[in-house]
Amino acid sequence: QDRVEINFWHAMGGQLGERVDQFASDFNAMQDTYQVNSIYQGNYTETMTTAVAAFRAGEQPHIVQVFEVGTATMMSAADNGAIYPVHQLMEDAGIEFDEASYISGVISYYSDTEGNLLSLPFNSSTPVMWYNADMFEAAGVEVPTTWDEVVEASRALKANGVESPFGFGWQSWTMIENYSAWHNIPLGTMENGFAGVGTEFTFNNDAVVNHIQRIADMGEEGLFTYGGRRGDSRGMFVNGEVAMWINSSAYYGGFVNDITDFEFGQAMLPLDTDVADAPQNSIIGGATLWVLQGHEADEYQGAAEFLAFLSTAEQQADWAGSTGYVPITTAAADLMTEQGFFEENPGTDTAIEQLSLNEPTPASRGLRFGNFVQIRDVINEELEAVWSGDKTAREAMDAAVERGNDLLRRFEAANS
Ligand SMILES: O=P(O)(O)OC[C@H](O)CO
């Protein structure tokens, strides 16, 4: 008998992609009714764009992985009937699905206004500060906990021969979105867009502008080198050119494999003591799995069973432990603790500690801005103009807010 096929498009390259393919082959091996085809479609933006085009052509996959910034766009697709909401899918498939077992910051990000979960949380991360422990030891400095200390440590590392002490990736996510949440500053009005499409950006505030200017000044001083929009600068950290690198916790698994000639660690994001006395909480990144409409009932049954398989504590704990994504269910986190994972691998609890540091506020719960994929490109362009010395941080943030608001208004016009 032929198996029922389920197409699953994902955006995980390299080692992460191999692990995702493994989920599909394990699922295929444990039953003989369904066949999940795990297909890599490029980076997050490419996968989302390809899925939207495929939907228009009637060739959409059953399941697609979409990064967190695509959430508002996918929710509007849900309003238009293009999405099979996960809570509904599970109910129709007769699979018990306990939303309360997920950590709250993850569930609230992906639920609609009635509290219904629309997509399946799968790979949630948060930015942390990766550091080269050997370089710190050689320079005789402590790993910084504040931004003033980041600058001081960078100077000491530079004096000790480190080419470019500080760097980061996913700059809008790490340096603006998470910087803001960490200091409990909204990025925009209306609870960062959670309260409606009429939201406007406000991230051209003094705190963010001063922060971006501080990094630009570090660049002038030779303490920071810009290395690209996503994870492109990862090699600079792995090769020992950069001593501190702020980016996703999900680089952990790759670092364990690829960093063999120095000790690395992860620490909490630095605090800007001019702005707050203590950190609030960081926000998630990564992606969720969306189920698209237009397929047969038996295929959806298989899709639901595959999603349920991905959500088991065993699978989630293995995924989190091997990648650095956060264990998103309490059962998975408990299992990892029981297995001694956090104790044996110091620092691996940094992401979860940051996410659960305080009860999230409207400024730290996350963001839900329409057209945010395009808006991140605008922010990238404006930040690049700062790093190249063409604009001051003030000019660039004012321009990013103005251009971003224009894209928000277009989203509002199309969705109200
Ligand atoms: O590298 P990831 O999967 O943790 O994702 C980073 C950002 O959240 C993408 O928007």
The ligand as an ORCA input file, in Angstrom:
! r2SCAN-3c Opt
* xyz 0 1
  O      19.098     31.587     13.932
  P      17.727     31.441     14.548
  O      16.961     30.292     13.989
  O      17.802     31.417     16.027
  O      16.912     32.739     14.135
  C      17.427     34.014     14.319
  C      16.357     35.076     14.136
  O      15.357     34.952     15.085
  C      15.664     35.035     12.814
  O      14.683     36.027     12.726
*
